[in-house]
Amino acid sequence: MKSNYRKILFAIILLGLAGAYVGQKMYFTNTSEGEGVVERGDKPSGSSLMPSNKGFNKEMDIVQSEKKPQEEIFLMGNAAEREKVHKWYVEQGYYDFDDKNQSYLSYDQATLEALATKGDLRAIDALAMLYRTEEFVRNNGLAPSRQQFWNAAIWGSTFAFVRLAIGQQSGLLWAKTEEEKRSISLEVLALYGAGELRGEKWFNRDGAGTFKKVQNITLSDAEEKFVTSRAHEIIDNLQQERHKLGLDDFDNSVPPEVEKFFNTLEEIDKKDADLLNK
């Protein structure tokens, strides 16, 4: 049941991001009669599973529940381990894991742009949100917002790859041929793959898996190789942009607490797969 919690959390955050793109279609999984199953972080047990029909627009409710201090073992470990996992995710640009991003939303465009040029990831994130407002998009399109996602990726955000992949998916709505759809789909998977190469194995891996399931995609061996090669090419291109800015290579290392969390997720997925195969 904990895997349901993880997938619901991922799906809700993904749905929140999807609102940034015109016409974006996302799918909510693991629901029952239109209600999501949410496991509360303060009581890690099967009895804590509760239906929630308010979560679609309130991903913060779930993230906040994960942040409640406790000593019991849960998906991300004990209180000390969870704090380190949350800290790492914030450093990767996942600001739903803390409450310090609100002040940036009050900054004007000029201030955000000045901070963004210095590599302030919170400013880049807020600027991308500003660039996604209806009035700005009407006058400037979506390209400026997408460019900020690339900037975030250059400066170290792995969340940027999730956002870039979601933006790429919207192209499927306008693709005219099956060949074009396939090309877009491979790029989506390569973007998720690039995020995983940077060390983040939750949102990017689940994003790729969900996308393939929803689109009913099975890759050939040649396509698998292409996606892997393209993911490495994306990272190499971003490395070059970092070097132009005088930055070192990406640090793709993962703290042991985060790696433990990823291993827990893999064990849960394996158990789920075994149950389905019985």
N, C-alpha and C positions, 0 to 999 in steps of 0.2 A: 504493500500500500504506500510505502514511502516513495516508490518510483512514480506513483500517481502525483504525489506532492511535487516532485521535481518537474515532471512534465507539465503540470498545470502552471507552476510558477513560470516556467519557460514560455509556455503558450501565451500567458497573460501579458508578460513583458513584451513578447513579440507582437501581440495585438496592439499594444500601446504604441510601439514603434511604427507599426504599419499605417497608423493614421497620418503619418507624415507624407505619405505618397498618394497622389490622386489616383483613385480607382484600384488601390491595392486590395487584393483579396487574400485574407488569411483564414486559417481553419483552426478551430478550437477542439482539441482532442481530450479523450478521457472524461467525457461529461455524461450525466445521466438526467434525462428529461430536461435538458437545457440548463442544468445547474452544474457548476464546476465542483469537483471534490478537492477540498483544501485541508491539509493537515497542519494544525497549529503548532508553532515552534515551542510553546511553553509546556506541552504535554505530549512528548514523543511516544505515543502508543496508538494502537489501532482504534481505541475508543475515542480518539480525538479527531477522527475524520468527520468533517462537517460539510454539508452542502452550502454553497455560497453562490448566489446569483448576482452579487454586487461586484464581483472581482473583475469583470470584463474591463472596467475603466479604472480600477483601483489596484494596480499591481503593487503599489507601495504597501497596501495592507499586508500582503504576504511577506514582502521583504522585511517590513518592520517586525513581524512576528518572529522571523528568523533571528533578529537582533536582540531579543529579550535575554538578559543575563540568566544563566542557569549552569548547574554543574553536571546535569545529566547528559549522557551520550546521545547525540542525535546525528542527523545526516552529515553535518559538517564537523562533528566531533564535540568535545566538551567546550565550555565557555571560552577558555584560553585559545583553543584551536580555532574555534569559530571566529574569534576576533582577528586572528591572523589571516584566515581565509577572506573575511570581509575586507580587511586592509589591502590585501593583494588585489582583490577585484576592483576596489576604488582606484588603485594605482593604474589599473588597466582601462579605466574610463567608465566603469559601471557605477554611476553615481546614485542609483537607486539604493545602494547599500549604505549610504550615509545621508546626513541631513544638511550638508554644508554647501550645497549648490544653489540654494534659493537666492542668496545675495547676488549672484551673478545675473539672475534673471531681471534684476532691477537696473543693470547697467545699460547705458545707451549704446547704439550701434558703434559709434566711433571708439568708445572705450573698449568694447569687446574686440573690435578689429585690431586695436593697438596691442592688447594683451595676447590675442591669438597669434600675432606675428612673432611673439616671444616664446611661443610654445606652451602657453597656459592652456592645458587640456580642458579645464572647466570653462574657460572663456570660449574655446573652440566649440565645445558642446552647446553652450548657451547661444553662440552666434549661429550655429546650424539651426537651432530651434527658431531663432528670430528670422532666419532666411526661409523658414518653412511656413511662416504666417501667410494667410490668404492674400493680403495686400502685396507682400513682397513677391510671392510666387506669381501673382497676376502681372506684375511689372517686370520681373526678372527671370521667371521660370525656375526650375528645380536645380539647374546646374550649380549655382553658388552654394547651395546647401550640400550637394554631393561633393563639391570640392572641399568643403570643411571636413567631411568624413574622411577624405583622403589625407587631409592635413593632420587630422587626429591620428590616423594610422601611422603617418610618418613620425609623429612625436611620441608614439608608443602605445596608443590605445588599441586593444584587441576587440573592444566593443564596436569599433569602427567597421570591422569586417562584417559583423552581423548587419549593421545598418546598410552598408554598401550592397550586401547580398540581397537584402529586402528590396532595396531600390532597383537592383538589376531584375528581380522577379517581376516587377511591374511591367517590364517590357514584353512579357508574355501576352499581355492584354492587347497589344497592338501588332504582334508578330503575324505575318500574313502566310508564311509557309511553315511546314513541319521542320524544314532545315533550319530556318531562322529560330524557331522555338528551341530546337535542340542546341543550337549555338549559345543561346541565352542561358539555357539550363546548365550547360557545362561551365559557363562563366560564373553562375551563381555558386555552383559546387566548388569551383576553384577559389572563390573569395572566402567561403567557409573554411576551405582547406588551408588557406593562407593564415587565417586566424588561429587554426589549430597548430600550424607550424610555429606560431609565436608563443605557444604554450598553453592556450586556453582551450580546454577539452570539454567544456560543458555546453555553453550557448552555441558555439560554432559547430560542434559535432552533432548536437541535437537538432540544430537548424538544418544541417545538411540531410540528416535522416528524415526529418519531418517533410522537407521539401521533396525528397525522392518518393516518400510514401504518398503524399498528396498528389503529386504529378504522375505517379505510377511509372517511375523511371528505373530502369535496370541498365547499368552501364556495361558496354562491351569491354574486353580487356584493353583494347586500343583507347577507348574513351577514359578508362581508369588511369591509364598512363598519361593521357593528355591532361586530365584534371590535375594530377600530381605535378606534372611538369609546369603547368600554368600557375599553380599555387606558388611553386618555387620562383617562377619568373616574377610574379607580383611582389614577393618579398625582396627579390634582388633589385627590382626597380625602386622600391621604397628605400632600400639601403642606399642606393645612389643618391636619392633626394636627401637623405639624412647626412650623407657625407658633404653634399653641397652646403648644408647648413652648419657644417663643422661638428656634427654629432658622431658619436661612436656607433658601432654596429648595434643592432638590437640585442637586448638581454632577454633571451628566451628561457632563462632558468625559471624553475618553479619551486617555491618553498615546500618543504616536506609535508607541512600541514595541508597544503593545497593538493599535492600529489596524492596524499592519503584520501582526500575528498574525492578526487577523480577515480581512484581505485574502488572506493565504495560505490560510486555510480556504476562502474563497469560490472562489479559483482552483482548489483541489483538487476542490471540489464540482462546479465547472463542467466540469472535465476528466472526472470520473466520469460526469456526465450525458451528455457528448459520446460517451463510450465506449459507454454503454448504448444510445444512439440510433443507433449505427452498425450 
